[in-house]
Amino acid sequence: MGADVNDSATFRHTTVLLDEAVDGVLARPDGVYVDGTFGRGGHSRLLLSKLGPQGRLIGIDRDPEAIAAAAAITDPRFSIVHAGFADMAEELAAIGVHQVDGVLLDLGVSSPQIDNPERGFSFRFDGPLDMRMDTTRGESAADFLARADERAIAQVIRDYGEERFAGQIAKAVVARREAGAPLTRTDELRELVARAVKTREPGQDPATRTFQALRIHVNGELEQLDQGLKAALRLLAPGGRLSVISFHSLEDRRVKTFIAEYSKHVFDRRAPFAEPAPLILNALGRIKPSDAEVAANPRSRSAVLRIAERTDAPLRA
């Protein structure tokens, strides 16, 4: 996810595909733009440096720490909104913005979130089993594991982590809970998964897929993405750009499918000889990090940037 430096020097993040994502979204220097995943402001700061004097940038993030970090940006062309990007249309309407020239989304979790043990995102550190991006609301991972039944836990881990040992992990979670020792710490979950997962890809911790799955579920990340892409499409002016960075196949598949759906001709089966509906998006490309970027920042290895441009065709009913 996009960020540069945390308000504490302890947690640092290198923004992935920084120039490519910003150049991809910048349609008009004096336009209005949305950074839907402000993080620590890496993309926002570069975008502001390229905007003209009449340009405007609205940052959005649901992490209170990101909102606090945004206070360091004093540029009058910039404002920040505490919300999820799925709600961008409503949030922007509330401040009088109904159309934008670009939307940038940098999905997933940022390094400051991963590297802070108190957030509970990583199995590398012991901390509370939280995983919420917005710590002011919602159910934590520990809360979910404390109340969900075995079938629901297995489904989350299987669907969002693509974990073939999901059933065994869920069974172990429930057995521990019924024994009076529900999971509350990241180390506890990591140790439980290590016992339940019999084989794993070389170099990958057995808990990787389970932690990913719980994070996606707790934050409703795929639902947020689906809603956010639709909101962005409604907001984009003709010629406006959508620039989205994904970090795993579940995200990228959704972005790819969404762009493909709106960048193809649609025929009305009831009128087979009629002209097809015009394209709503033009797919402009797919970009992966360079070898140099991956070497400098291994976390960028799985990143995929997709860029699309809004045409002047009306949205389909």
GUTI-442229 format. One record per atom (N, C-alpha, C): x, y, z; residue in one letter. Coordinates in steps of 0.1 Angstrom, whole numbers, padded with zeros to 4 digits, always signed. Layout:
GUTI-442229
XYZA
...
//
This chain:
GUTI-442229
+0008-0012+0000M
+0000+0000+0000M
+0009+0012+0000M
+0003+0024-0005G
+0012+0036-0006G
+0015+0043+0007G
+0027+0045+0009A
+0031+0053+0021A
+0046+0056+0020A
+0051+0066+0028D
+0065+0067+0028D
+0071+0066+0042D
+0068+0076+0051V
+0074+0075+0064V
+0063+0077+0074V
+0063+0068+0084N
+0054+0069+0095N
+0057+0081+0104N
+0047+0086+0112D
+0050+0097+0121D
+0060+0093+0131D
+0061+0080+0134S
+0072+0075+0142S
+0083+0070+0133S
+0096+0073+0136A
+0107+0068+0127A
+0108+0053+0127A
+0101+0047+0137T
+0103+0032+0138T
+0098+0025+0126T
+0087+0029+0120F
+0081+0022+0109F
+0082+0030+0096F
+0089+0024+0087R
+0091+0031+0074R
+0086+0023+0063R
+0081+0030+0052H
+0075+0023+0041H
+0080+0029+0028H
+0084+0021+0018T
+0087+0026+0005T
+0075+0024-0004T
+0071+0034-0010T
+0059+0034-0019T
+0062+0026-0031T
+0053+0016-0034V
+0055+0007-0046V
+0050+0014-0059V
+0057+0012-0070L
+0053+0018-0083L
+0049+0032-0082L
+0056+0040-0074L
+0053+0054-0071L
+0051+0062-0084L
+0061+0063-0092D
+0061+0072-0104D
+0050+0067-0114D
+0050+0053-0116E
+0041+0047-0126E
+0027+0050-0122E
+0023+0048-0110A
+0009+0050-0105A
+0005+0065-0107A
+0014+0074-0102V
+0010+0088-0103V
+0010+0093-0117V
+0019+0089-0126D
+0019+0093-0140D
+0007+0087-0147D
+0003+0075-0143G
-0008+0069-0149G
-0021+0075-0146G
-0023+0081-0134V
-0035+0087-0130V
-0037+0102-0134V
-0025+0109-0136L
-0025+0123-0139L
-0030+0126-0153L
-0043+0129-0154A
-0048+0132-0167A
-0047+0147-0171A
-0050+0156-0161R
-0049+0170-0163R
-0043+0177-0150R
-0032+0184-0151P
-0026+0190-0139P
-0035+0199-0131P
-0045+0205-0137D
-0053+0214-0129D
-0067+0207-0125D
-0067+0193-0125G
-0079+0186-0122G
-0080+0183-0108G
-0091+0175-0105V
-0094+0171-0091V
-0091+0156-0090V
-0083+0152-0080Y
-0079+0138-0079Y
-0082+0132-0065Y
-0083+0119-0065V
-0086+0112-0052V
-0075+0102-0050V
-0068+0103-0039D
-0059+0092-0034D
-0067+0084-0024D
-0073+0073-0028G
-0082+0066-0020G
-0076+0058-0009G
-0063+0057-0009T
-0055+0049+0001T
-0043+0057+0005T
-0046+0068+0013F
-0035+0077+0016F
-0023+0071+0023F
-0025+0062+0032G
-0014+0055+0039G
-0005+0065+0046G
+0007+0067+0042R
+0015+0078+0048R
+0019+0089+0037R
+0011+0088+0026G
+0012+0100+0017G
+0022+0100+0006G
+0028+0088+0003G
+0038+0087-0007G
+0032+0092-0021G
+0021+0086-0025H
+0015+0089-0038H
+0010+0103-0037H
+0004+0107-0026S
-0002+0121-0025S
+0008+0132-0027S
+0020+0130-0020R
+0030+0140-0021R
+0035+0142-0035R
+0038+0131-0042L
+0042+0132-0056L
+0032+0138-0065L
+0019+0134-0063L
+0009+0139-0071L
+0007+0154-0069L
+0008+0159-0057L
+0008+0173-0054L
+0019+0181-0061L
+0031+0174-0061S
+0042+0181-0068S
+0040+0183-0083S
+0031+0175-0088K
+0029+0176-0103K
+0016+0183-0106K
+0008+0186-0096L
-0005+0194-0099L
-0002+0208-0102L
-0011+0214-0110G
-0010+0229-0112G
-0016+0236-0100G
-0016+0250-0101P
-0021+0258-0090P
-0036+0256-0087P
-0043+0252-0097Q
-0058+0250-0096Q
-0061+0236-0093Q
-0052+0227-0092G
-0054+0213-0090G
-0059+0211-0075G
-0065+0200-0073R
-0070+0196-0060R
-0069+0181-0058R
-0064+0178-0046L
-0062+0163-0042L
-0070+0161-0029L
-0078+0150-0029I
-0085+0146-0017I
-0080+0132-0013I
-0074+0131-0002G
-0069+0119+0004G
-0080+0112+0012G
-0081+0099+0011I
-0091+0091+0019I
-0083+0079+0025I
-0086+0077+0038D
-0081+0065+0045D
-0089+0062+0056D
-0090+0049+0060R
-0098+0045+0072R
-0090+0043+0084R
-0076+0044+0082D
-0067+0041+0094D
-0065+0055+0101D
-0069+0055+0114P
-0067+0068+0121P
-0052+0073+0121P
-0043+0063+0121E
-0029+0068+0121E
-0025+0074+0107E
-0031+0070+0096A
-0029+0076+0084A
-0035+0090+0084A
-0047+0092+0090I
-0053+0105+0091I
-0045+0115+0099I
-0039+0110+0109A
-0030+0118+0117A
-0017+0122+0109A
-0012+0112+0101A
+0000+0115+0093A
-0003+0126+0083A
-0016+0126+0078A
-0019+0136+0067A
-0019+0150+0072A
-0019+0152+0085A
-0018+0166+0091A
-0005+0173+0088A
+0005+0165+0084A
+0018+0170+0081A
+0018+0177+0067A
+0008+0174+0059I
+0007+0181+0046I
-0002+0194+0047I
+0005+0205+0045T
-0002+0218+0047T
-0006+0224+0034T
-0003+0218+0023D
-0007+0223+0010D
-0022+0226+0009D
-0026+0238+0006P
-0040+0242+0005P
-0048+0234-0005P
-0041+0228-0015R
-0048+0220-0025R
-0052+0206-0020R
-0048+0203-0008F
-0050+0190-0003F
-0059+0190+0009F
-0068+0179+0009S
-0076+0177+0021S
-0077+0162+0023S
-0081+0158+0036I
-0081+0144+0039I
-0095+0140+0045I
-0099+0128+0042V
-0112+0123+0047V
-0110+0110+0054V
-0116+0108+0066H
-0115+0096+0073H
-0127+0087+0069H
-0124+0078+0060A
-0134+0069+0054A
-0128+0058+0046A
-0135+0048+0043G
-0130+0038+0033G
-0133+0043+0019G
-0125+0039+0010F
-0126+0044-0004F
-0139+0039-0011F
-0145+0028-0005A
-0158+0023-0011A
-0168+0034-0009A
-0167+0043+0000D
-0177+0054+0003D
-0173+0067-0004D
-0163+0067-0013M
-0158+0079-0018M
-0168+0088-0025M
-0178+0083-0032A
-0188+0091-0039A
-0196+0099-0029A
-0201+0092-0018E
-0208+0100-0008E
-0200+0110+0000E
-0187+0106+0003E
-0178+0114+0011E
-0175+0127+0003E
-0172+0125-0010L
-0169+0136-0019L
-0181+0145-0021L
-0193+0139-0023A
-0205+0147-0024A
-0207+0156-0012A
-0203+0151+0000A
-0205+0159+0012A
-0197+0172+0012A
-0186+0172+0004I
-0177+0184+0004I
-0178+0190-0010I
-0189+0187-0017G
-0192+0194-0029G
-0185+0190-0042G
-0179+0178-0041V
-0172+0172-0053V
-0180+0161-0059V
-0184+0162-0072H
-0192+0153-0078H
-0186+0146-0091H
-0174+0151-0094Q
-0167+0146-0106Q
-0152+0148-0104Q
-0144+0138-0107V
-0129+0139-0106V
-0122+0135-0118V
-0109+0139-0119D
-0101+0136-0131D
-0092+0124-0129D
-0092+0118-0117G
-0084+0106-0115G
-0086+0100-0101G
-0086+0087-0100V
-0087+0080-0087V
-0075+0070-0087V
-0067+0071-0076L
-0056+0062-0074L
-0059+0053-0062L
-0058+0040-0063L
-0060+0031-0052L
-0047+0022-0051L
-0042+0021-0039D
-0030+0013-0036D
-0035+0003-0026D
-0038-0009-0030L
-0045-0018-0021L
-0037-0025-0011L
-0043-0032-0002G
-0036-0041+0007G
-0032-0033+0020G
-0021-0037+0026V
-0017-0032+0039V
-0004-0025+0038V
-0002-0014+0045S
+0011-0007+0044S
+0021-0012+0053S
+0034-0009+0051S
+0045-0014+0059S
+0043-0009+0074S
+0040+0004+0076P
+0038+0008+0090P
+0027+0000+0097P
+0017-0004+0090Q
+0007-0013+0096Q
+0013-0026+0099Q
+0020-0032+0090I
+0026-0045+0092I
+0036-0045+0103I
+0044-0035+0103D
+0056-0035+0112D
+0053-0030+0126D
+0041-0026+0129N
+0037-0022+0142N
+0030-0034+0149N
+0037-0040+0159P
+0031-0052+0165P
+0017-0049+0171P
+0014-0037+0175E
+0001-0034+0182E
-0011-0035+0172E
-0008-0035+0159R
-0019-0036+0149R
-0023-0050+0147R
-0014-0060+0149G
-0017-0074+0148G
-0018-0079+0134G
-0012-0072+0124F
-0012-0077+0110F
-0002-0088+0107F
+0009-0088+0114S
+0020-0097+0110S
+0023-0108+0120S
+0026-0119+0115F
+0030-0130+0124F
+0045-0129+0128F
+0052-0119+0123R
+0066-0117+0126R
+0068-0111+0140R
+0058-0105+0145F
+0059-0099+0159F
+0047-0104+0167F
+0049-0105+0180D
+0038-0108+0189D
+0030-0095+0192D
+0017-0096+0191G
+0009-0084+0194G
-0005-0089+0195G
-0014-0079+0198P
-0029-0082+0199P
-0033-0087+0185P
-0042-0097+0185L
-0047-0102+0172L
-0059-0093+0167L
-0055-0082+0162D
-0065-0071+0158D
-0068-0072+0143D
-0058-0066+0135M
-0059-0066+0121M
-0069-0056+0115M
-0076-0048+0123R
-0085-0038+0117R
-0077-0026+0111R
-0080-0022+0099M
-0074-0010+0094M
-0080+0003+0101M
-0093+0002+0104D
-0099+0013+0112D
-0101+0008+0126D
-0092+0012+0135T
-0093+0007+0148T
-0104+0013+0157T
-0112+0022+0151T
-0122+0028+0158T
-0136+0021+0157T
-0136+0011+0148R
-0149+0004+0146R
-0147-0010+0141R
-0157-0019+0142G
-0157-0032+0137G
-0151-0043+0146G
-0151-0055+0140E
-0147-0067+0148E
-0133-0070+0145E
-0125-0073+0155S
-0111-0076+0153S
-0110-0091+0149S
-0098-0095+0145A
-0096-0109+0141A
-0099-0118+0153A
-0094-0114+0165A
-0096-0122+0177A
-0111-0123+0180A
-0119-0112+0178D
-0133-0113+0180D
-0140-0123+0171D
-0136-0122+0158F
-0142-0131+0148F
-0139-0146+0152F
-0126-0149+0155L
-0122-0163+0159L
-0129-0167+0172L
-0133-0158+0180A
-0139-0161+0193A
-0154-0165+0192A
-0160-0161+0181R
-0175-0163+0180R
-0179-0171+0168R
-0171-0171+0157A
-0175-0178+0145A
-0174-0193+0146A
-0183-0201+0139D
-0182-0215+0140D
-0171-0220+0131D
-0169-0233+0132E
-0157-0239+0125E
-0159-0238+0110E
-0171-0240+0105R
-0173-0239+0091R
-0170-0225+0085R
-0175-0214+0093A
-0173-0201+0088A
-0158-0197+0088A
-0151-0202+0099I
-0136-0199+0099I
-0129-0206+0088I
-0133-0218+0085A
-0126-0225+0074A
-0129-0219+0061A
-0141-0214+0059Q
-0145-0208+0046Q
-0137-0195+0044Q
-0135-0187+0054V
-0127-0174+0053V
-0113-0178+0049V
-0107-0187+0057I
-0093-0191+0054I
-0091-0197+0040I
-0101-0205+0036R
-0100-0211+0023R
-0102-0201+0012R
-0112-0193+0013D
-0116-0184+0002D
-0106-0172+0001D
-0102-0167+0012Y
-0094-0154+0012Y
-0079-0157+0013Y
-0075-0169+0018G
-0061-0173+0019G
-0057-0183+0009G
-0067-0189+0002E
-0064-0200-0007E
-0056-0211+0000E
-0060-0214+0012E
-0052-0223+0021E
-0059-0237+0021E
-0051-0247+0017R
-0057-0260+0015R
-0059-0267+0029R
-0052-0262+0039F
-0054-0268+0052F
-0064-0260+0061F
-0073-0253+0054A
-0082-0244+0061A
-0091-0252+0071A
-0095-0263+0068G
-0104-0271+0077G
-0096-0275+0089G
-0084-0279+0088Q
-0076-0283+0100Q
-0073-0271+0109Q
-0071-0260+0103I
-0068-0248+0111I
-0080-0244+0118I
-0092-0244+0112A
-0104-0240+0118A
-0108-0249+0130A
-0106-0262+0127K
-0108-0272+0138K
-0100-0269+0150K
-0087-0266+0148A
-0078-0263+0159A
-0082-0250+0166A
-0086-0240+0159V
-0090-0227+0165V
-0102-0230+0175V
-0112-0237+0170V
-0124-0240+0178V
-0121-0249+0190V
-0112-0259+0188A
-0108-0268+0199A
-0102-0260+0210A
-0093-0251+0206R
-0086-0243+0216R
-0096-0234+0223R
-0105-0228+0216R
-0115-0219+0222R
-0124-0227+0232R
-0128-0239+0228E
-0137-0247+0237E
-0129-0252+0249E
-0116-0252+0248A
-0108-0256+0260A
-0106-0244+0269A
-0111-0233+0266G
-0111-0221+0275G
-0099-0212+0272G
-0092-0213+0260A
-0081-0205+0257A
-0082-0199+0243A
-0092-0190+0241P
-0094-0184+0228P
-0081-0176+0224P
-0079-0176+0211L
-0068-0169+0205L
-0069-0154+0207L
-0059-0147+0213T
-0059-0133+0215T
-0046-0126+0210T
-0036-0134+0207R
-0023-0129+0203R
-0018-0135+0189R
-0010-0127+0182T
-0005-0131+0169T
+0004-0144+0170T
+0012-0144+0181D
+0021-0156+0182D
+0012-0169+0185D
+0001-0167+0192E
-0007-0179+0195E
-0013-0184+0182E
-0017-0175+0173L
-0023-0180+0160L
-0012-0186+0151L
-0001-0180+0151R
+0010-0185+0143R
+0014-0199+0147R
+0015-0201+0160E
+0019-0215+0165E
+0008-0225+0162E
-0004-0221+0164L
-0015-0230+0161L
-0015-0234+0146L
-0013-0225+0137V
-0013-0228+0123V
-0001-0237+0119V
+0011-0234+0126A
+0023-0242+0123A
+0020-0257+0126A
+0012-0259+0137R
+0009-0273+0140R
-0001-0279+0131R
-0010-0271+0125A
-0021-0276+0117A
-0017-0278+0102A
-0007-0270+0098V
-0003-0270+0084V
+0009-0280+0082V
+0007-0290+0074K
+0017-0301+0074K
+0028-0298+0064K
+0025-0291+0053T
+0035-0288+0043T
+0033-0273+0038T
+0043-0267+0034R
+0043-0253+0030R
+0053-0251+0019R
+0050-0241+0010E
+0060-0237+0000E
+0073-0233+0006E
+0084-0237+0000P
+0097-0233+0005P
+0098-0217+0007P
+0103-0213+0019G
+0105-0199+0021G
+0093-0192+0026G
+0081-0198+0027Q
+0069-0192+0032Q
+0065-0197+0045Q
+0063-0188+0055D
+0058-0192+0068D
+0044-0199+0067D
+0042-0209+0074P
+0029-0216+0073P
+0017-0207+0076P
+0019-0196+0084A
+0008-0188+0088A
+0005-0177+0077A
+0013-0176+0067T
+0011-0165+0057T
-0003-0164+0052T
-0008-0175+0047R
-0022-0175+0040R
-0033-0172+0050R
-0031-0178+0062T
-0042-0176+0073T
-0042-0161+0077T
-0031-0155+0079F
-0031-0141+0083F
-0037-0132+0072F
-0033-0135+0060Q
-0039-0127+0048Q
-0054-0129+0048Q
-0059-0141+0050A
-0073-0143+0049A
-0081-0136+0060A
-0076-0137+0072L
-0083-0130+0083L
-0082-0115+0081L
-0071-0109+0077R
-0071-0095+0074R
-0081-0091+0064R
-0081-0098+0053I
-0091-0095+0042I
-0105-0095+0047I
-0108-0106+0055H
-0122-0107+0061H
-0125-0096+0070H
-0117-0094+0080V
-0119-0084+0090V
-0122-0070+0084V
-0115-0067+0074N
-0116-0054+0068N
-0125-0053+0056N
-0131-0064+0052G
-0140-0065+0041G
-0133-0060+0028G
-0121-0064+0026E
-0113-0057+0016E
-0118-0060+0002E
-0123-0072-0001L
-0127-0074-0015L
-0141-0068-0018L
-0149-0067-0008E
-0162-0060-0009E
-0159-0045-0011E
-0149-0039-0003Q
-0145-0025-0004Q
-0140-0023-0018Q
-0132-0032-0023L
-0127-0030-0037L
-0138-0030-0047L
-0147-0039-0047D
-0158-0040-0057D
-0166-0027-0056D
-0169-0022-0044Q
-0177-0010-0043Q
-0169+0002-0047Q
-0156+0002-0043G
-0147+0014-0047G
-0145+0015-0062G
-0144+0005-0069L
-0142+0005-0083L
-0155+0011-0090L
-0166+0007-0085K
-0179+0012-0091K
-0180+0027-0087K
-0177+0031-0075A
-0177+0045-0071A
-0168+0053-0080A
-0156+0048-0082A
-0146+0056-0090A
-0152+0058-0104A
-0158+0048-0110L
-0163+0049-0123L
-0174+0059-0124L
-0182+0060-0114R
-0193+0070-0114R
-0187+0084-0113R
-0176+0086-0106L
-0170+0099-0103L
-0162+0104-0115L
-0156+0095-0123L
-0146+0099-0133L
-0152+0107-0144L
-0146+0119-0147A
-0150+0127-0158A
-0145+0120-0171A
-0150+0123-0183P
-0145+0119-0195P
-0130+0122-0196P
-0122+0112-0199G
-0107+0115-0200G
-0100+0112-0186G
-0108+0110-0176G
-0103+0108-0162G
-0097+0094-0162G
-0087+0092-0152R
-0080+0080-0151R
-0082+0072-0138R
-0082+0059-0139L
-0082+0050-0128L
-0069+0043-0127L
-0062+0043-0116S
-0049+0037-0114S
-0049+0029-0101S
-0048+0016-0103V
-0050+0007-0092V
-0038-0003-0090V
-0032-0003-0078I
-0021-0013-0075I
-0027-0024-0067I
-0025-0036-0071S
-0029-0048-0063S
-0017-0056-0059S
-0019-0064-0048F
-0008-0071-0043F
-0010-0086-0042F
-0022-0091-0045H
-0023-0105-0046H
-0034-0108-0056H
-0035-0121-0060S
-0043-0125-0072S
-0058-0122-0069S
-0063-0123-0057L
-0077-0121-0054L
-0081-0106-0057L
-0072-0097-0054E
-0074-0083-0058E
-0073-0080-0073E
-0062-0085-0078D
-0059-0082-0092D
-0069-0088-0101D
-0074-0100-0098R
-0084-0106-0106R
-0097-0097-0107R
-0101-0091-0096R
-0112-0082-0095R
-0110-0070-0104R
-0098-0064-0102V
-0095-0051-0110V
-0095-0054-0125V
-0088-0065-0128K
-0088-0069-0142K
-0102-0072-0148K
-0110-0079-0141T
-0123-0082-0146T
-0132-0069-0147T
-0131-0060-0137F
-0138-0048-0137F
-0135-0040-0150F
-0122-0038-0152I
-0117-0030-0164I
-0122-0036-0176I
-0120-0050-0177A
-0124-0057-0189A
-0139-0056-0192A
-0147-0056-0181E
-0162-0055-0183E
-0166-0042-0190E
-0159-0031-0186Y
-0163-0018-0191Y
-0155-0013-0203Y
-0145-0022-0207S
-0137-0018-0219S
-0140-0027-0231S
-0152-0033-0231K
-0156-0041-0243K
-0169-0037-0248K
-0172-0040-0260H
-0184-0036-0266H
-0195-0046-0261H
-0207-0040-0258V
-0218-0048-0253V
-0229-0048-0263V
-0233-0060-0267F
-0244-0061-0277F
-0257-0064-0270F
-0268-0058-0275D
-0281-0060-0270D
-0287-0072-0278D
-0289-0083-0270R
-0293-0096-0277R
-0307-0094-0282R
-0315-0085-0277R
-0328-0082-0282R
-0328-0075-0295R
-0317-0069-0298A
-0316-0061-0311A
-0302-0065-0317A
-0301-0077-0323P
-0288-0082-0328P
-0282-0074-0339P
-0289-0066-0346F
-0283-0058-0357F
-0280-0043-0352F
-0283-0040-0340A
-0281-0027-0335A
-0266-0025-0332A
-0262-0012-0332E
-0248-0009-0329E
-0245-0013-0314E
-0233-0018-0311P
-0230-0022-0297P
-0229-0009-0289P
-0232-0011-0276A
-0230+0001-0266A
-0215+0005-0266A
-0212+0018-0266P
-0198+0022-0266P
-0190+0018-0254P
-0177+0018-0256L
-0168+0015-0244L
-0170+0026-0234L
-0169+0022-0221I
-0169+0032-0210I
-0155+0034-0205I
-0147+0024-0206L
-0133+0025-0202L
-0124+0021-0213L
-0112+0027-0214N
-0102+0022-0223N
-0091+0017-0213N
-0087+0004-0215A
-0076-0002-0207A
-0063+0003-0212A
-0055+0010-0204L
-0043+0016-0209L
-0030+0008-0206L
-0032-0002-0197G
-0020-0010-0195G
-0019-0017-0181G
-0009-0026-0181R
-0006-0034-0169R
+0009-0033-0167R
+0013-0029-0155I
+0027-0026-0152I
+0031-0034-0139I
+0043-0040-0140K
+0049-0047-0129K
+0061-0039-0124K
+0065-0041-0112P
+0078-0034-0107P
+0090-0039-0115P
+0099-0030-0117S
+0112-0034-0123S
+0120-0043-0114S
+0130-0050-0120D
+0139-0058-0113D
+0146-0050-0102D
+0149-0038-0105A
+0156-0029-0096A
+0147-0025-0084A
+0134-0023-0087E
+0125-0020-0076E
+0123-0032-0067E
+0122-0044-0072V
+0120-0056-0064V
+0132-0058-0056V
+0144-0056-0062A
+0157-0058-0054A
+0158-0048-0042A
+0153-0036-0045A
+0154-0026-0034A
+0143-0028-0024A
+0131-0033-0028N
+0120-0034-0019N
+0113-0047-0023N
+0117-0058-0016P
+0111-0072-0019P
+0096-0072-0018P
+0090-0064-0009R
+0076-0064-0008R
+0068-0060-0021R
+0075-0054-0030S
+0069-0050-0043S
+0067-0061-0053S
+0073-0073-0050R
+0074-0084-0059R
+0061-0087-0066R
+0050-0088-0057S
+0037-0092-0062S
+0028-0081-0068S
+0033-0069-0068A
+0025-0058-0072A
+0022-0058-0086A
+0009-0054-0090V
+0005-0052-0103V
-0003-0039-0104V
+0001-0030-0113L
-0006-0017-0115L
-0014-0018-0128L
-0027-0015-0127R
-0036-0015-0139R
-0041-0001-0141R
-0041+0005-0153I
-0046+0018-0156I
-0056+0018-0166I
-0067+0026-0164A
-0078+0027-0174A
-0082+0041-0175A
-0088+0045-0186E
-0092+0059-0189E
-0107+0059-0192E
-0114+0068-0186R
-0129+0070-0188R
-0131+0076-0202R
-0141+0070-0209T
-0145+0076-0222T
-0156+0086-0219T
-0162+0091-0230D
-0173+0101-0228D
-0187+0094-0229D
-0186+0080-0230A
-0199+0073-0231A
-0206+0073-0218A
-0220+0074-0219P
-0227+0073-0206P
-0227+0060-0199P
-0228+0060-0186L
-0228+0047-0179L
-0240+0039-0183L
-0238+0026-0184R
-0249+0017-0187R
-0259+0016-0175R
-0272+0015-0178A
-0282+0014-0168A
-0280+0001-0161A
//
